[in-house]
Amino acid sequence: MITDPPVVLLPTRSSVRECAALKQQLLALVAYPEAVRIDVTDVELIDTAALQLLFAFCRERIAKDLSTIWQGDSPAFRAAATAVSLQVGDSAGPSSHSACQHDA
């Protein structure tokens, strides 16, 4: 779900089945001029496909000098990101050398 200002609320389960819908949400916001928040609070399960989409979204926004802020905390999200060697910021959010901000 996306709100205004834009917050992408990740569902409890973010698997390959949900990737098509997640991709559409992210594509709609990739060039959004203001900061986009991604809320991982409710994530209980996230797979590699969903993590790759989120990481690609963040990297694309960084390339456009746009901000992405990771909001909330999810041990499942952190564990999944760590398992595939994505660097996790302060307490959530895949990043490349702190390229994505985190707001607890």
ZIDATA-V754278 format. One record per pair of residues at least 12 apart in sequence whose ideal C-beta (glycine too) atoms are under 7 Angstrom apart, sorted by the first residue. I is the first residue (numbers start at 1). J is the second residue. D is the distance in Angstrom with one decimal. If there is no record, write none. Layout:
BEGIN
i-><I | I>
j-><J | J>
d-><D | D>
END
This chain:
BEGIN
i-><2 | 5 | 6 | 6 | 6 | 6 | 7 | 7 | 7 | 8 | 8 | 8 | 8 | 8 | 9 | 10 | 10 | 10 | 10 | 10 | 11 | 12 | 12 | 12 | 13 | 13 | 14 | 14 | 14 | 14 | 15 | 15 | 15 | 16 | 16 | 18 | 19 | 19 | 19 | 22 | 22 | 23 | 26 | 26 | 30 | 30 | 30 | 31 | 35 | 35 | 36 | 37 | 37 | 38 | 38 | 38 | 38 | 39 | 39 | 40 | 40 | 40 | 40 | 40 | 41 | 41 | 41 | 43 | 43 | 43 | 44 | 45 | 46 | 46 | 46 | 48 | 51 | 51 | 51 | 51 | 51 | 54 | 55 | 55 | 58 | 58 | 58 | 59 | 62 | 67 | 68 | 69 | 69 | 69 | 70 | 70 | 70 | 70 | 70 | 70 | 71 | 72 | 73 | 73 | 73 | 74 | 77 | 78 | 81 | 89 | 90 | 90 | 91>
j-><25 | 34 | 29 | 32 | 36 | 37 | 37 | 39 | 71 | 25 | 26 | 36 | 38 | 39 | 39 | 38 | 39 | 40 | 42 | 43 | 42 | 42 | 43 | 44 | 44 | 45 | 43 | 45 | 46 | 50 | 45 | 47 | 50 | 47 | 49 | 50 | 49 | 50 | 53 | 50 | 53 | 53 | 53 | 57 | 57 | 60 | 61 | 64 | 67 | 69 | 68 | 69 | 71 | 54 | 68 | 70 | 71 | 71 | 72 | 70 | 72 | 74 | 77 | 92 | 72 | 73 | 74 | 74 | 76 | 77 | 76 | 76 | 76 | 77 | 80 | 84 | 80 | 81 | 84 | 86 | 94 | 94 | 86 | 94 | 94 | 95 | 100 | 96 | 99 | 101 | 100 | 101 | 102 | 103 | 89 | 92 | 93 | 100 | 101 | 102 | 103 | 92 | 91 | 92 | 104 | 92 | 92 | 92 | 94 | 102 | 102 | 104 | 104>
d-><5.6 | 6.2 | 5.4 | 5.9 | 4.8 | 6.8 | 4.3 | 5.5 | 7.0 | 5.6 | 7.0 | 6.9 | 4.8 | 6.9 | 4.8 | 6.7 | 6.4 | 5.4 | 6.6 | 5.1 | 6.6 | 5.2 | 6.8 | 4.9 | 6.8 | 4.8 | 6.1 | 6.9 | 4.2 | 4.0 | 6.6 | 4.7 | 6.6 | 6.0 | 4.4 | 6.8 | 5.0 | 5.8 | 6.0 | 6.2 | 5.7 | 5.7 | 6.3 | 4.4 | 6.2 | 5.4 | 6.4 | 6.5 | 4.0 | 5.4 | 5.4 | 4.8 | 4.8 | 6.7 | 6.5 | 5.5 | 6.6 | 4.5 | 4.9 | 6.4 | 5.0 | 4.6 | 4.5 | 4.9 | 3.1 | 6.7 | 6.2 | 4.1 | 5.4 | 4.5 | 5.2 | 6.1 | 6.4 | 5.7 | 4.8 | 5.6 | 6.1 | 6.1 | 6.1 | 6.3 | 6.3 | 6.1 | 6.1 | 4.5 | 6.6 | 7.0 | 4.7 | 6.7 | 5.0 | 6.4 | 5.1 | 4.8 | 7.0 | 4.9 | 6.2 | 4.7 | 2.8 | 6.1 | 7.0 | 4.5 | 5.4 | 6.3 | 4.9 | 5.3 | 6.7 | 6.3 | 5.8 | 6.3 | 5.1 | 4.0 | 4.5 | 6.9 | 6.2>
END
